[in-house]
Amino acid sequence: MRRQPGRKAFILLADGVAYRDDTSIGTAIELAQRADTILYSIRFSDPVKAYRPVRAAILAAAKERGKEDLARMAKETGGEAFEAVHGRSIDEIYQQIGDALRNQYSLGIHAGKTGHFGQ
């Protein structure tokens, strides 16, 4: 994303569970910030089935951690985290992301030649 000029947005569609991922969350956030990229996450996750209690507990913990990681990446890059759940359509989530992107603004101050404001 760094090669693309200007501010960018990246939408992550994920369950939040990382398998064999060599990149830490901190590194991913740092790279997105350096590339001036806002991350939005949409989490898709099925309920954990308890057919094997130990495995179900491990998977539930991994899913919760993933949910927290997706939320952290979104927050620290200026985006937002969403969950695709019953009663909430993907179209509605994309609409919210589009609205957020259209309503962003930048604020800057330019001092005059003297370096004093108001002159």
Steps between C-alpha positions, in 0.01 A plus 500: 500500500795733554548547123147636459491880547278659764292358779379143452251262659537124527208274594594176675249217474608242756404275788784656700684175565855501362669172417875500442513877469855639514391865530402635840197724549730785602700467178184486288370817667834677455517408130144619442573829676818555297305434180231751612239224488185473708403144588137393528430147613193289442507190715319185391496229763293192562411399856743259663363147511563317824544148363850496650506719812877565510523577130187717521652700788825558307310603187271731698802670658667539158182650353469748787864602462446539126198720560707721730788513249272602212346773717846625602625515140192695395513741793872576477480577128188716521256236379229296665432135575174334401348156545282327245229356723140398449285804434788710369567477128836543332340774288419694816859468622642615165260795508632602843860475379416707192331764715802516733739542207289776342481691828873519574677831498845646554582809700815703457635831620739717306683777685579824318852611417541660843413176674212665692139404462247758394733723299 
